[in-house]
Amino acid sequence: MSHPGGLSRLPGMNTTPHTVATGVLTASALYVGWWASLAPRSFYDSFPGLNRTWVGGDGPFNEHLVRDVGGLYLALAVAGVLALAWRERRTTLMLGAAWTTFSLLHLSYHLHHLGELAAVDVVGNVVALGGTLVLAVLLLVPARAEQRAEVTA
């Protein structure tokens, strides 16, 4: 089946784990991206919500940097929407590689800056950022049907 840009559908993206991982990553990117882009001061003061603050304690407010973070997350969300629409293995791999790179660096930074957070926020921070890394890596793993096809080929 042909898709925009002349790319043909490759096996592997029609799996439930890949679709769920892509959907969760895209939803999280939309949540962070829209908030940071449209209301940077609110994002800085109140992220992740629910009366918790993960950003505000990490230095003075910088609208430029918060809006850039919003733009980064929105770009990841656009890539996720396209991966869900096209369901091509190459698109899934590209999305997984981008999220893995970002998530690894993001998690690494936060693991070294947990000292000012309450215990519940340390757990939430590590689970949320570690979770995006796990989901991103999942997108890099071939689907079972794809693995079976490689073995029989």
C-alpha angles and dihedrals in degrees: 000000000000124000135188113301093029094279115147123217112265124201120259109055097079090076120114095231092053092046093047092046091049091048094049093046091048093048092049090048091051091049094051096034099052094042095048093043100045101033108021096166092050090048091051093048100039114023126160089021130223091096092300125125120203102155107037095067093056100080138302122325114271113183093194094056094044092051090047089054089050090051092049092052092046090052089053089048092053090050089049093051090051091048089052092047097045099034093199123151093228091053091048091050091049091050092046092049093049094047092044092053093047095041095048092052093041094050092045091055094048094046087062094047106049097107097097095049128094115247093257090053093048090055093044092048095049093044094048096045094037089049093056089051092051092049091047093051089048088061089059093054115091117244117254093251089052091050091050090049091053092050094050094043 
